[in-house]
């Protein structure tokens, strides 16, 4: 395997149909904070209605957090507005990628913006590859585009074996959010 030119920072992608993609990213968030890294989270798709435990933790730790979507597409009343909000989220993320202000940037649920055709994968790839040399990146979401998989240093695919939702059991605070 040919050595990559970027050895100091990493790009991680958490994808697949199983649960835990974002939770794994937020585990990295905690680890990075514990190492005195400057960390930021940009959430795509997800809206601010849910009061998630990860954001409460980030607030407690002083981690910058941006929830810029308006909820999952099946909750949206206006998909054009959803697309616009997520393109804006990308503008925020792209600025942070190039700024040099962060040791870790988590782009939570970014993959959906490509899957839904809201962002061109080449634009995302260029920004991630061209990021500031200081910045590590974690990208989450189902169906990661092959272009993202290609540029990632580590790709983990979460696979659902069984989930309580399948039995009609709803999300539980402290476990799923």
Secondary structure, 3 states (H helix, E strand, C coil): CCCCCCCCCCEEEEECCCCCHHHHHHHHHHHHHHCCCCEEEEECCCCCCCCCHHHHHHHHHCCEEEECCCCCHHHCCCHHHHHHHHHHHHHHHHHHHHHCCCCEEEEECCHHHHHCCCCCHHHHHHHHHCCCCCCEEEEECCCCCHHHHHHCCEEEECCCCCCHHHHCCCCCCCCCC
